[in-house]
Amino acid sequence: MPAPRTVLLTGAAGGLGTLMRGLLPEYGYELRLLDLLPVEGEPDAITADLSDRAALREAVRGVDAIIHLAGISLEASFDKILKANIEGTYNLYEAAREEGVRRIVFASSNHAVGFTPRPQGQDPLIPVDTPRRPDTFYGLSKSFGEDLAQFYWDKHGLETVSVRIGSCFAEPTSVRMLSVWMSPEDGARLFHAALTAEDVRHTVVYGSSANTRLWWDLSTARALGYEPRDDSEPYAEKLIAEQGELDPDNPDHAHLGGHFTTRPPIWPH
């Protein structure tokens, strides 16, 4: 697929959105920004709620593709998750369908499979077709988003790459994160690959760097042309000295989703 010129970036004021605002223009993209909150330093950004279908349709009009990061990124009540992540994602897909946008990159999450036991020892890497086992209402909403993406491909020919993002920060902050960390630079490489790969239909990929302690299979991401360059291992010695190795008998460490399975962080808004 030729590199899209104009890309709508939803959730542009959030943590990941802020990182991508700084990195994706290097790949030649002109970003159109949307968020529920004003985007600092971006007076032309669109301020709109995902429930505002007229505003979404206006926002997607004329763009070549969409990176959908908006929504609640932690656990919340089902009512909040329903409005922001489930109905909001549906509204965006409908707007894209109505305006003829051909591709969406959907920010799914490892929490869609959060109750999957984490690999230990010589266990094989977790494949993308492992049964979904969401660990929260948040993870459940990401499972819905993946199914919605498949439906819009099968029904309407709207392509999606669903990226099950691990943790995208400047550096990992926990021992668990050594296995699921995606550097911001690798995040931009993955989003670029997802925007430009040919014939993706609906493709699910895991989003992380090429970590030495990797838990999941990156083969579907690599098939898009993604070539991760970073590894969390340089941070391992310090984090393990501070926090200790993961304990398989600790419920917080037993599953892919970590403490989301036992005491998930709550959306503060």
Kinemage of the C-alpha trace (Angstrom):
@kinemage 1
@onewidth
@group {chain A} dominant
@subgroup {mainchain}
@vectorlist {calphas} color= white
{ca met a 1} P 0.000 0.000 0.000
{ca pro a 2} L 1.412 3.439 -0.846
{ca ala a 3} L 2.284 5.423 2.248
{ca pro a 4} L -0.792 7.399 3.294
{ca arg a 5} L -0.207 11.119 3.407
{ca thr a 6} L -2.842 12.261 5.901
{ca val a 7} L -3.532 10.157 8.980
{ca leu a 8} L -6.104 10.870 11.676
{ca leu a 9} L -4.553 10.231 15.088
{ca thr a 10} L -7.218 9.818 17.767
{ca gly a 11} L -6.206 10.074 21.404
{ca ala a 12} L -3.554 12.566 20.353
{ca ala a 13} L -3.264 14.162 23.818
{ca gly a 14} L -2.615 10.850 25.598
{ca gly a 15} L 0.712 9.330 26.489
{ca leu a 16} L 1.084 7.153 23.399
{ca gly a 17} L -0.514 9.757 21.186
{ca thr a 18} L 1.982 12.355 22.368
{ca leu a 19} L 4.880 10.027 21.577
{ca met a 20} L 3.524 9.302 18.102
{ca arg a 21} L 2.890 12.989 17.397
{ca gly a 22} L 6.610 13.472 17.756
{ca leu a 23} L 7.761 10.416 15.798
{ca leu a 24} L 5.357 9.673 12.946
{ca pro a 25} L 5.919 12.898 10.963
{ca glu a 26} L 9.483 11.649 10.367
{ca tyr a 27} L 7.906 9.001 8.120
{ca gly a 28} L 6.262 11.656 5.990
{ca tyr a 29} L 2.805 11.674 7.556
{ca glu a 30} L 0.646 14.715 7.935
{ca leu a 31} L -1.248 14.099 11.159
{ca arg a 32} L -4.764 15.288 11.831
{ca leu a 33} L -5.198 15.239 15.606
{ca leu a 34} L -8.296 14.416 17.643
{ca asp a 35} L -8.834 14.076 21.366
{ca leu a 36} L -11.488 14.629 24.004
{ca leu a 37} L -9.089 17.139 25.568
{ca pro a 38} L -7.216 20.011 23.932
{ca val a 39} L -3.848 18.943 22.532
{ca glu a 40} L -1.152 21.136 24.021
{ca gly a 41} L 0.665 23.192 21.423
{ca glu a 42} L -1.673 22.077 18.618
{ca pro a 43} L -4.311 24.761 18.056
{ca asp a 44} L -5.670 22.988 14.960
{ca ala a 45} L -6.385 19.745 16.804
{ca ile a 46} L -10.001 18.603 16.841
{ca thr a 47} L -11.593 18.444 20.283
{ca ala a 48} L -14.441 15.939 20.174
{ca asp a 49} L -15.949 13.029 22.065
{ca leu a 50} L -16.192 9.612 20.425
{ca ser a 51} L -19.944 9.791 20.993
{ca asp a 52} L -20.220 12.762 18.600
{ca arg a 53} L -20.800 10.965 15.326
{ca ala a 54} L -21.101 14.147 13.277
{ca ala a 55} L -17.758 15.400 14.586
{ca leu a 56} L -16.120 12.026 13.909
{ca arg a 57} L -17.382 11.979 10.351
{ca glu a 58} L -15.983 15.452 9.792
{ca ala a 59} L -12.682 14.403 11.374
{ca val a 60} L -12.198 11.388 9.121
{ca arg a 61} L -13.274 13.122 5.922
{ca gly a 62} L -10.413 13.181 3.452
{ca val a 63} L -7.863 11.223 5.492
{ca asp a 64} L -6.009 8.265 4.009
{ca ala a 65} L -5.936 6.183 7.199
{ca ile a 66} L -6.638 6.302 10.939
{ca ile a 67} L -4.599 5.362 13.990
{ca his a 68} L -7.164 4.845 16.735
{ca leu a 69} L -5.628 5.340 20.182
{ca ala a 70} L -8.520 7.177 21.862
{ca gly a 71} L -10.527 5.759 24.734
{ca ile a 72} L -10.042 4.585 28.292
{ca ser a 73} L -6.667 2.885 28.723
{ca leu a 74} L -7.117 1.446 32.229
{ca glu a 75} L -9.935 -0.354 34.019
{ca ala a 76} L -13.220 1.465 34.647
{ca ser a 77} L -16.862 0.668 35.227
{ca phe a 78} L -18.547 -1.219 32.425
{ca asp a 79} L -20.744 1.794 31.661
{ca lys a 80} L -17.702 4.009 31.101
{ca ile a 81} L -15.919 1.359 29.038
{ca leu a 82} L -19.083 0.790 27.004
{ca lys a 83} L -19.414 4.450 26.089
{ca ala a 84} L -15.781 5.253 25.361
{ca asn a 85} L -14.224 2.045 24.079
{ca ile a 86} L -17.071 -0.004 22.639
{ca glu a 87} L -19.613 2.502 21.327
{ca gly a 88} L -16.837 5.012 20.596
{ca thr a 89} L -14.881 2.547 18.474
{ca tyr a 90} L -18.043 1.548 16.623
{ca asn a 91} L -18.786 5.218 15.929
{ca leu a 92} L -15.298 5.706 14.499
{ca tyr a 93} L -15.595 2.661 12.240
{ca glu a 94} L -18.957 3.845 11.000
{ca ala a 95} L -17.527 7.269 10.220
{ca ala a 96} L -14.622 5.657 8.381
{ca arg a 97} L -16.982 3.446 6.381
{ca glu a 98} L -19.221 6.368 5.480
{ca glu a 99} L -16.269 8.475 4.318
{ca gly a 100} L -14.488 5.685 2.438
{ca val a 101} L -11.385 5.411 4.624
{ca arg a 102} L -9.732 2.122 3.700
{ca arg a 103} L -7.479 1.350 6.669
{ca ile a 104} L -7.477 1.684 10.452
{ca val a 105} L -4.690 0.818 12.874
{ca phe a 106} L -6.499 -0.116 16.067
{ca ala a 107} L -4.798 0.083 19.461
{ca ser a 108} L -5.749 -3.250 20.958
{ca ser a 109} L -3.953 -4.483 24.064
{ca asn a 110} L -2.229 -7.447 25.634
{ca his a 111} L -5.086 -7.270 28.155
{ca ala a 112} L -7.370 -8.840 25.536
{ca val a 113} L -5.471 -12.042 26.386
{ca gly a 114} L -4.484 -11.025 29.904
{ca phe a 115} L -5.540 -14.236 31.651
{ca thr a 116} L -3.276 -16.290 29.389
{ca pro a 117} L -0.547 -17.889 31.565
{ca arg a 118} L 2.751 -16.178 30.921
{ca pro a 119} L 5.484 -18.297 29.312
{ca gln a 120} L 8.111 -19.733 31.647
{ca gly a 121} L 11.349 -21.514 30.929
{ca gln a 122} L 11.193 -23.256 27.565
{ca asp a 123} L 7.495 -22.518 26.989
{ca pro a 124} L 6.727 -21.412 23.419
{ca leu a 125} L 5.946 -17.789 22.655
{ca ile a 126} L 2.253 -16.854 22.821
{ca pro a 127} L 0.774 -16.763 19.293
{ca val a 128} L -1.727 -14.148 18.128
{ca asp a 129} L -4.373 -16.849 17.659
{ca thr a 130} L -4.295 -17.862 21.308
{ca pro a 131} L -7.860 -17.775 22.692
{ca arg a 132} L -8.768 -14.343 23.955
{ca arg a 133} L -8.963 -14.191 27.745
{ca pro a 134} L -9.558 -10.549 28.730
{ca asp a 135} L -8.505 -9.595 32.230
{ca thr a 136} L -10.739 -6.527 32.720
{ca phe a 137} L -13.668 -4.688 31.162
{ca tyr a 138} L -10.900 -2.720 29.444
{ca gly a 139} L -9.459 -5.921 27.970
{ca leu a 140} L -12.962 -7.021 27.032
{ca ser a 141} L -13.407 -3.806 25.061
{ca lys a 142} L -10.221 -4.553 23.126
{ca ser a 143} L -11.525 -8.022 22.309
{ca phe a 144} L -14.672 -6.336 20.991
{ca gly a 145} L -12.551 -3.950 18.931
{ca glu a 146} L -10.734 -6.845 17.284
{ca asp a 147} L -14.043 -8.526 16.432
{ca leu a 148} L -15.436 -5.235 15.147
{ca ala a 149} L -12.376 -4.860 12.913
{ca gln a 150} L -12.871 -8.365 11.517
{ca phe a 151} L -16.546 -7.654 10.872
{ca tyr a 152} L -15.814 -4.391 9.035
{ca trp a 153} L -13.293 -6.196 6.827
{ca asp a 154} L -15.645 -9.085 6.041
{ca lys a 155} L -18.730 -6.886 5.589
{ca his a 156} L -17.319 -3.652 4.176
{ca gly a 157} L -13.743 -4.292 3.032
{ca leu a 158} L -12.301 -1.855 5.589
{ca glu a 159} L -8.819 -3.088 6.531
{ca thr a 160} L -7.441 -3.035 10.075
{ca val a 161} L -4.232 -3.927 11.819
{ca ser a 162} L -5.080 -4.586 15.480
{ca val a 163} L -1.965 -3.994 17.568
{ca arg a 164} L -1.972 -5.690 20.974
{ca ile a 165} L 0.238 -3.106 22.594
{ca gly a 166} L 2.386 -4.056 25.555
{ca ser a 167} L 3.821 -1.007 27.345
{ca cys a 168} L 5.114 1.885 25.259
{ca phe a 169} L 7.252 4.168 27.398
{ca ala a 170} L 10.676 5.719 27.068
{ca glu a 171} L 12.011 2.860 29.190
{ca pro a 172} L 10.516 -0.089 31.094
{ca thr a 173} L 9.580 0.541 34.716
{ca ser a 174} L 8.940 -2.992 36.017
{ca val a 175} L 10.338 -6.490 35.661
{ca arg a 176} L 7.161 -7.596 33.887
{ca met a 177} L 7.607 -4.777 31.419
{ca leu a 178} L 10.955 -6.225 30.346
{ca ser a 179} L 8.911 -8.798 28.414
{ca val a 180} L 6.217 -6.545 26.913
{ca trp a 181} L 8.010 -3.213 26.453
{ca met a 182} L 7.823 -1.374 23.141
{ca ser a 183} L 10.178 1.541 22.741
{ca pro a 184} L 8.543 4.655 21.293
{ca glu a 185} L 10.791 4.382 18.237
{ca asp a 186} L 9.749 0.771 17.651
{ca gly a 187} L 6.146 1.833 18.184
{ca ala a 188} L 6.477 4.320 15.324
{ca arg a 189} L 8.137 1.636 13.168
{ca leu a 190} L 5.260 -0.738 13.853
{ca phe a 191} L 2.552 1.826 13.148
{ca his a 192} L 4.332 2.793 9.920
{ca ala a 193} L 4.461 -0.863 8.860
{ca ala a 194} L 0.779 -1.281 9.739
{ca leu a 195} L -0.135 1.751 7.626
{ca thr a 196} L 1.853 0.718 4.555
{ca ala a 197} L 1.815 -3.110 4.329
{ca glu a 198} L -0.097 -4.614 1.406
{ca asp a 199} L -3.321 -6.569 1.770
{ca val a 200} L -3.586 -6.691 5.579
{ca arg a 201} L -7.340 -7.442 5.605
{ca his a 202} L -7.683 -7.837 9.384
{ca thr a 203} L -4.311 -8.671 10.908
{ca val a 204} L -3.651 -9.012 14.629
{ca val a 205} L -0.115 -8.349 15.844
{ca tyr a 206} L 1.623 -7.994 19.174
{ca gly a 207} L 3.245 -4.633 19.779
{ca ser a 208} L 6.623 -4.747 21.484
{ca ser a 209} L 10.306 -4.426 20.873
{ca ala a 210} L 12.535 -7.436 20.207
{ca asn a 211} L 13.030 -8.057 23.899
{ca thr a 212} L 15.332 -10.796 25.126
{ca arg a 213} L 12.599 -11.802 27.610
{ca leu a 214} L 9.795 -11.605 25.031
{ca trp a 215} L 6.589 -13.501 25.855
{ca trp a 216} L 4.746 -13.340 22.545
{ca asp a 217} L 5.247 -14.126 18.897
{ca leu a 218} L 6.072 -11.113 16.718
{ca ser a 219} L 5.897 -13.027 13.432
{ca thr a 220} L 2.671 -11.399 12.202
{ca ala a 221} L 4.117 -7.967 12.969
{ca arg a 222} L 7.342 -8.821 11.138
{ca ala a 223} L 5.278 -10.040 8.175
{ca leu a 224} L 4.012 -6.458 7.808
{ca gly a 225} L 7.603 -5.270 7.416
{ca tyr a 226} L 8.139 -4.361 11.079
{ca glu a 227} L 11.791 -4.562 12.091
{ca pro a 228} L 12.137 -3.796 15.816
{ca arg a 229} L 15.546 -2.470 16.783
{ca asp a 230} L 15.305 -2.159 20.551
{ca asp a 231} L 15.515 -4.562 23.493
{ca ser a 232} L 14.630 -4.007 27.145
{ca glu a 233} L 17.563 -6.056 28.390
{ca pro a 234} L 19.851 -3.081 29.185
{ca tyr a 235} L 17.298 -2.129 31.877
{ca ala a 236} L 17.015 -5.615 33.356
{ca glu a 237} L 19.796 -5.629 35.930
{ca lys a 238} L 18.620 -2.454 37.649
{ca leu a 239} L 14.937 -3.405 37.674
{ca ile a 240} L 15.579 -6.931 38.967
{ca ala a 241} L 17.856 -5.576 41.701
{ca glu a 242} L 15.069 -3.230 42.803
{ca gln a 243} L 12.031 -5.502 42.368
{ca gly a 244} L 13.269 -9.088 42.221
{ca glu a 245} L 12.541 -11.717 39.566
{ca leu a 246} L 8.945 -12.591 38.685
{ca asp a 247} L 7.507 -15.241 41.020
{ca pro a 248} L 5.230 -17.823 39.351
{ca asp a 249} L 3.468 -18.339 42.701
{ca asn a 250} L 2.538 -14.666 42.895
{ca pro a 251} L -0.905 -14.113 41.302
{ca asp a 252} L 0.308 -10.758 39.992
{ca his a 253} L 3.014 -12.544 38.003
{ca ala a 254} L 1.177 -15.656 36.822
{ca his a 255} L -0.551 -14.273 33.760
{ca leu a 256} L 0.247 -12.189 30.724
{ca gly a 257} L -1.841 -9.292 32.045
{ca gly a 258} L 0.119 -9.006 35.297
{ca his a 259} L -1.644 -7.176 38.101
{ca phe a 260} L -4.537 -6.272 35.784
{ca thr a 261} L -5.795 -9.782 36.615
{ca thr a 262} L -5.824 -9.134 40.377
{ca arg a 263} L -5.883 -5.402 41.141
{ca pro a 264} L -6.181 -3.426 37.904
{ca pro a 265} L -5.362 0.280 37.899
{ca ile a 266} L -8.529 2.367 37.706
{ca trp a 267} L -9.097 5.138 35.178
{ca pro a 268} L -8.936 8.341 37.246
{ca his a 269} L -11.327 10.478 35.193
